[in-house]
Each structure stands twice: as structure tokens, then as C-alpha cells.
Amino acid sequence: MQHVFVYGTLRAGEINDINCAAERHGIASPERIGAAYVNGLLFDFGNYPGLVLDEAGARILGDVYRIDDALVPVLDEIEDVYPGVEGLFRSHRLHVEVDLLDGRRHIDCLIYPVSVAAVQGLTRIESGDWVTHRATRDA
């Protein structure tokens, strides 16, 4: 078991909902630990967001889940991350310390950021919240 921080289409109710991804592959349901944030810059790629980690950046909102290790390859596939292969725009998965909004701090989480080069010319999501941004943008 490990923790993952989801900030975009893997969030509940989004197109790649982490719960649905687990169910489709017969993997135990992820356990939502709570709302959380990391510092960074969030960008709109159209159908999904991309996060550049940056300690001096804004709070990027998401959720922390405890997941079965069997779900990691499924998430890698959704995020176009393959061991030993540098993706077109995605960097590799990382582990970072994530802050929960309820005051508990420093949960080590798997996270899928993008490279700085990938966001050149894209719109920054100032709110740091993909779900709110997408709903407002698409309204």
C-alpha cells in the first residue's frame, strides 16, 4: 500500500476517476484520506491539467488516497508514464511530501508532475483547482 496525490482527471467524478480505474481492473478500491495540496503551478492542457512542482508556487488542490500497489501500473498508463521511457510531455512519477487540509502534514505521496518545458504557452490555472477551473471553463 502507498499514497497518491491526485489533482486532475484522477479526482473523483473526473474522466479518469481513480475509483473507477481501480474497479475496471479488479483492484481494491482506493481509500480517500482527505483533501490536500502541494505547492506548484497548474496549467490547462485542454482535457487535463499539468502540475509543475514549485515550492514558491500556489497551493494546488487535490486528494490523497491510499492505494493498492497493483494500481500504480494502471495510473502510470493513464498518465503515460512507462519505466525507463521519457514521455512526450510528462516527466516521471515522483514521491513528495503532501499537506492535508485538515492539519495533518507530510504524507509521502506518489505524484505525476509535468516538465517545465511542457507548459510553455499554456494557460495557468490561477485557482490551483482543476475541478473548479474545468467546470467554470466549460460552463
Secondary structure as UniProt FT lines:
FT   STRAND          2..6
FT   TURN            9..10
FT   TURN            12..13
FT   TURN            15..16
FT   HELIX           18..24
FT   TURN            25..26
FT   STRAND          31..44
FT   STRAND          49..53
FT   TURN            55..56
FT   STRAND          58..67
FT   HELIX           69..71
FT   HELIX           72..78
FT   TURN            79..80
FT   TURN            83..84
FT   STRAND          94..100
FT   TURN            101..102
FT   STRAND          107..111
FT   HELIX           116..119
FT   TURN            120..121
FT   STRAND          123..124
FT   TURN            126..127
FT   HELIX           130..137
//
